[in-house]
């Protein structure tokens, strides 16, 4: 397998940035401390640090940090520097934590990355690696929607106003000729912003006819009798688009490059392990999700199996697709055209990839200014 897609796994017209909560696949806004350390710090401290603070969501699209922590791979690379992790429910809270110094490095979706960078005028963060591609589907009630031609007059949920999936749905509807007010969600198709943790209940009760959502929510809806009528991969070249990438505080990157490199080395090794040990990786992922500080319970087989399979772990940040996602948000009227030049710094990632005998990845012209 090559860049192996092991299948794993408030804005108004005058507001310049994506509105509301911009979590790639969030479930709320507060962070929880993950205290379930599998491996204790051992050996010399990296960059002289007592700890490195990382953040992520308790979702299958964040399989890299979840599995890497469960297997102790991040702690192993950091030696005597402890890994301290926080679990977030939405992108804005994680960006706020990064800006305040509550975390140093985070796994997060493209929309909050774009928003955080643009809002800080390019001073807050850098995207330093990819993590996952794919894992987003339009799932519908097959009794109400037979095909993609039946969307008019229907209500389709997305996780949040202006979030990654919301932008994708609005862009898809516009390309199909449907008129929808991006802010209110009203139009030929009603776009209803619904928290992912609420979506399965709304779907079951019939208050929504479908949802454009990430894993594992998509697979949960299918398990409830829904039908996936569109895999977002089909809308992208080679079926690849960024759903999760890795960001770092620019201050932390400048002051502690060795620690950042250690985290990236763990990320690359985790992704390689996932590709070569898919069955074990799925079990490790579900075990971590079951932790009370993450999701609180493991996913049933009929959910974890497709949710894991529909995600492609990747070191490549798929930078060209980030620009496309920003363009889609601009076209929808949710974002003032941002200057993304400088949002990527892939220097340390490419150093790690070279040491692992892997090809370097590209920043699509959005590297350091």
N, C-alpha and C positions, 0 to 999 in steps of 0.2 A: 504494500500500500504506500502511496507517495504522500504528498502533503496530505497524507492519507486522510481521507475523510473517513476515519473510523467513525461510524455513526454511533456515536455514543449516546452515546450518552443520553400674565393672564392677559392670553394674548388677545388684543384687539388689533385693529389695523394700525394703531399707533404705537403699540408696544413692540420694541425691537427684538426681544428674545422669546424663545419658546416659553409658553405660559405654563403655569401650574406646576404640578409635579412631573418630572421628566424621567421617571424610572424606566429602565428598559423592560423590566418585568417585575415591578415592585408589588408589595402587598400592604403598604401603609407608610409610616414615616419614621418610626423610632428604631434605634439600633439596640441590639442585645449583645452583651459580651459573651464570646464563646470561650468558655473555661475548660473545655474538654481537650486538653493537650495530651496527645498520645505519646509523644517523645519529649523527654526533659532536655533542656539546654545542656550541652556538653562540649568542653574544649574551649579554645580561644574565642573571645568575642570578635565579631565582625565589625570593623570600623570603630572598635571601642564602645559599641553601643550595648546597653543593657537589654534593649528590646527593639523590635521593629513591629509597627502597628499596621495591620492590614485589614481591609474591609471587603465585603462581598455580600451577595444575596443568598438566601437558602433555597435556590432554584436549580434545576438541572442545567440551565444555561450557564451556571457558574460551577460547572463540574470540576474545572481545573483546581481552584483553591479548595473546594470541598474534599476532593479525593486526595490531593496533595497533603492536606492537613491530616486526614484520616490515616494516610500511610506514613506520616512523619517525614515526608520528603522536604518540606520547607524548613523544619527545624534542623534536619541533618545538614542542609547547606549553610545555615546560619550559625552552626556550632554553638558557642556559649552565649549567643545573643538570642534571647527568648522571642518566640513569635507570639504576639498578642493580637487576637482577631476580634472583629466586631461584625455582627450580622445586621444588614440593613434591609429595610422593606421597600425603599424607593430611592431613586437617583438623587433628588435634591438634598436629602439628609446626608447621603454619602459625600456629595460635593461639599456641603457645609462642614462635615467632619474633616475632610481633607484640607479645606481652607483654614480651619481653626487649629490644625495640628493634632486633632484627636486620632486621625490615622495618617500614615505616611504613603501608603500604596493601596490602590483599590481596584477591584474588578467591577466593571460598570458598563452600561450600554452606550451606544453612539450618541443618542440625543442629549443625555445629561453631560457627556464629555464635550460635545460641541457647545452647549449652552454655558457650561462652566468656563470654558476657554474664552468664548466670546464676551461673556459678562465681565470677566476680569481683564479684558483687552489684551489677552495673550500672556498673562503673568502668573496664573494660578497653577496650571497643571501641564503635564506632557503625557501623551499616549506613548507607552514604551513597548507594547507588545499586543498581539492578538490573543484571543483565548477560545472563542467559539464562533461558529458560523451556523446559520440556519435555525431550525427549531421553532418556526412560526407557521401557523396554519389558519385558514378560515374554516371554522367548524360550524355547521348549521343544523337546525332541526329539519331532517329530511321530509317531514310531513308538510312543512311550510315552504321550504326552499328545495326545489328539485335540482337546480343547476345554477351556474353563475349568471344566467339570464333572468333569474327570478328575484333579483335583489331589490327592485323598485318597490317602495312602500313598506319595506321590511326594516326591522331594528337590529343593528349589528353593534355589539359591544367591543370596545377597546379598553386597555387597562387605565389610561389616563389621558386627559387632554394634552395634546402636543407630545406624547411620549413616542417612542420608536414605532410601535405598532399602529398608533393612531395616525401618524404621518404616512405610514405605508398604506393604510386603508384609504385615507383621503386622496392620496396620489392615485391609487388604483381606480377609485370611483370616478375621479376627474378624467382619467384616461379613457374610461368607458362611457363618458358623456353625461354622467350623473351630476346634478347640481346640489351641492351641500355647503351650508354655511359652516366654515371650519370652526368658528368659535362656539356656536350654539349646538352644532351637530345636526341641525334640522335641514331637511331638503327632500330630494327624491328618495334618498335612503336616510334613515335616522341613525346617526352615530352616537351611541350612548356610552359615555365614559363610566366604566364600572370596575371597581377594585378587583383584581384577579381572585382574591379569596372569596369574593361574593358572586363572581360570575357563574360558577357551577350551580348555585342555588337559583339565581335569576334564570338560568337556562332551563332548569328543571321545572320552575314555576311558570315558564312561558312568557316572562316579561321581556325577554330578548329572543330574537329568532336565530341568532348566530353570534359568533365572536371571532375577531381577528386577534389571536393571542399566542403567546410563547408557551414553550413547555415548562412545567408539566400540565399547565391548565388545558392546553389543547387536547392532550390525551385523556384528561379527566372528563372532558365533555364527550369525547368519543365513547368512553366507558359508560356514559349515561345514555347512550343511544344516538349521539350526534354523528354527523358524517363530515369528514374533512373533504371539502370540495376544491380546495386550492392550497398547495404547499408553496409558501412564498419563494422557495428556492427556484421555482419555475419562472419567476419574474426577473431573475438575475443571471448575468453571464456566468456560465460554468456552474450555475446553481450555488454560487457562494456570495454571502454578504455578511458583514460584521453584525453580530448580535451582542457579543461581549468582548471588551478589550481591557487592557491594564493601564491604569493611570498612576502618576506619581506627583507629589508636590514638587514643584520646581526647586524650592528651597532644599528639600530633602535630597533630591537628585544631585544638586550641586555640592552639598555638604557630605553626603554619604554614598558615593557611587559604588563602593565595594558591597555595601548592604543591598543596594538595588540590584547589582549584578548577581548576588547570591539568590535573591528572590526570583529573578528571571531564570537563573540556572535551574532552580527547583521547578519553576513553571514548565520549562522545556522538557525536563526529565519526567515530570508528571504526565504531560501530554504524550510523550513517547511510551510511557508505561500503559497509559489508557489504550493506545492503539494496539499494543502487543498483548494486552491482557484484558480484552473486553468483558469477559464474564466476571472476572474478579473486580474490575473497575466498576461495573454496575452494582455489585454487592457493596463495595466500599462507599460508593455514592449514596446508596440507600441507607447504609448504616450511619453515615454522617447526617443525613436528613432526619433520621430518627432521633438525633440528639435533642434534648429539651431546649437547648439554646439555638437550635437551627429551625427546623420545621416542627419538631415535636413528635413526629411519627413517620415511619417508613411508608413508601407508596406501595399499593398493591401491585402484583405482577402485571395486571392488564393496563396499568398506567406507567410504571417504571420502565417496562420493556420498550414500548414505542417512544416514550419520552427520551430514553437513553439513545435509542436507535436514530432518532431524528436530529440529534445534535452532532455537529462535526467539530472536534477540537482542532485548534490550529494555532501555531505560533505567529503566523502571518496576520497582521492587523487588517489586511484587505482594505488598504487606505483609499483606493479609488472609490470603493462603495461608501465610505464615510462622506466623501464629497457629494456623492449622488444623493445620499440621505439628507444632507443639508440642503441641497438643491430642491428636493421634494418638499421640505418644510417651508422653504421660501415661496415656492409655487403655491402652496396651500394657504399662504398668508399668515403662517404662524411664526415666521422667523425673518428678520431683516438680514439680507445677504451678509454672512459673516466672513471675515478674513481668517481663513484657517491655516495660512502659511505659518509654519513653526509649531503646529500642534503636535507633531511627531518628533521624537528623538529615539531612533532605533539603533543608536551606536552600541549600547551595551547588549541589546538583544542579538545583534549581528555578531558581536564578539563571542557570545555564548554559543550561537549557532555554529560558528566556525570551529570552535573548540569541540563541538559534538559531531563535526563532519557533515553539517547540514548547510544548505544554500542560504545566502543572505536574503532578506526580505526588503521590499521597496516601500517608500513613503509616498509615492505618487506625486512627488513635487511639493509635499506639505511638510517637509522637514524644517530644520532650524533656519531662521531668517538670516 
